[in-house]
Amino acid sequence: MNIAQVDYDGLIPNNVALGQDERVKRALEKWHPGYINWWNDMGPEGFQESLVYLRTAVSVDPKGWAKFDYVRMPDYRWGVLLAPALEGRKIPFGRHKGEDAWQEVPGEYRAMLRRLIVIQGDTEPASVEQQRYLGKTAPSLYDMRNLFQVNVEEGRHLWAMVYLLQKYFGTDGREEAEALLQRRSGDADTPRMLGAFNEQTPDWLSFFMFTFFTDRDGKMQLEALAQSGFDPLSRTCRFMLTEEAHHMFVGETGVTRIIQRTCEAMKDAGINDPNEIEKVRKLGVIDLSTIQKKANLHFSLTLDLFGNEISTNAANAFHAGIKGRYREDRLKDDHQLEGGTYPVLRLIDGRIQHEDSPALSALNMRLRDDYVGDCNNGVGRWNKVIADLGIPFEMKLPHVAFHRHIGEFSKIRADVTGNRLSDADWAGRRDEFLPSDEDRDFIESLMQPQLEPGKFAGWIAPPKVGIDNKPGEFEYVKIA
Ligand code: BYC
């Protein structure tokens, strides 16, 4: 079998020779109806009969893996796709460094691996649940199509993790696969596992911020898991990363187009001062300081996804060869980190300061620092658009101690520059930093659907190019 090609003959498209693996094939076929029920209940509301111009993977070859066509979302061919095996691959880090990569789950690491796979799997359907009402307020058919593309691919990422659970974890894998369909984002009794995945995504600015910030955590975590000594996980994550790139494109260009539209409208109206919020809002665009507040919210919620500053879980996972660092294979050190240290920002005697910590225990922070660097590059690109349009405003990431719910800084209140605040000061100033009810109402008032092909809502600029190089008037969604 040619691993690069995907077999579309059976119920479940795959490039893992599922036809020759009766046990797993049957388990996945049994899971399939529950998945479709979940999609119908919790997937995009209101557009399930519409024809959406979606890409589907036909190969895992990085060049030309996707084909585009009109599909009804429930008919999307969700499947199991792994990047090709690298011949002779070795475990790249930790105490087993240099040994052959595992093709089966090593018994002593079974629980740890299962937990990481379940957590990763849990985020995927959660994001679909969070975004399920957005189709109704899409600013264009182009954006609606991108939302649905992201949604079906998050669905496929769930399949990716469920395949690993069903194939490698026996009865408990099957139970976990079932539970992934039972939990619900934001549910009081059966919430999703990580905090940020229980928050709402009430409007399109939030959606773009989520795909910019939270999908970027997805990228970092998948890069770290793609290094895993457990080869099926590594191969799964490597293919997921090719899909993830589009999600971040959606976030980055979405926010950029909003910023661009705001700055253009300000220029046209002769408003140069970004603090003239009411005047800017009267133009029907989102003022830059409200965009900054949304960025503050989504960045801080996403930082929580990196776990605690000092983490034995992270140390154990690295030591075991299960979860590496961001792009471990490009780093130049001993890949074992047993003696080294890493500077971690901590709360010491009430003050926020760096402390050298054992490198193994600091791995969550190392990944988070890489993440912050990656976010800053994106923010730099937003700022270039603002500067090119001549508006004196700079977007900034807030301090990592700002508005945290996990880790050291969850115990304190801090402003966006990292100055500690009393509870009373925080209560008084919160709306300076985070979207207020009034901000939310204003954004909501703009969320009117624009469903005419080639047209865009007034608060967002059109994209530079279409999806699959389609022209501006292209009907990305044929609404049923
Ligand atoms: N919320 O040792 P610690 C994506 C728990 S996004 C709730 O610091 P660790 C996507 C923790 O479970 C990427 N609980 O944790 C994006 C632990 O509990 P137990 C998703 C939390 O393990 C957009 C305890 O606190 N993938 O793909 O070092 C759309 C001690 O914590 C949280 C992954 O995250 C939290 N935020 O780090 C769609 C990769 N943080 O076990 C998709 C897999 C910590 O002691 N997951 N806790 O009861 C991991 O690598 C790690 O589990 C974490 C946490 C980095 C999340």
Residues whose N, C-alpha, C, O or C-beta is under 5 A from the ligand:
A	BS01	BYC	L116 I119 Q120 T123 E124 S127 M193 L194 G195 T214 D215 D217 G218 Q221 D304 L305 F306 G307 N308 S311 T312 N313 A314 I406
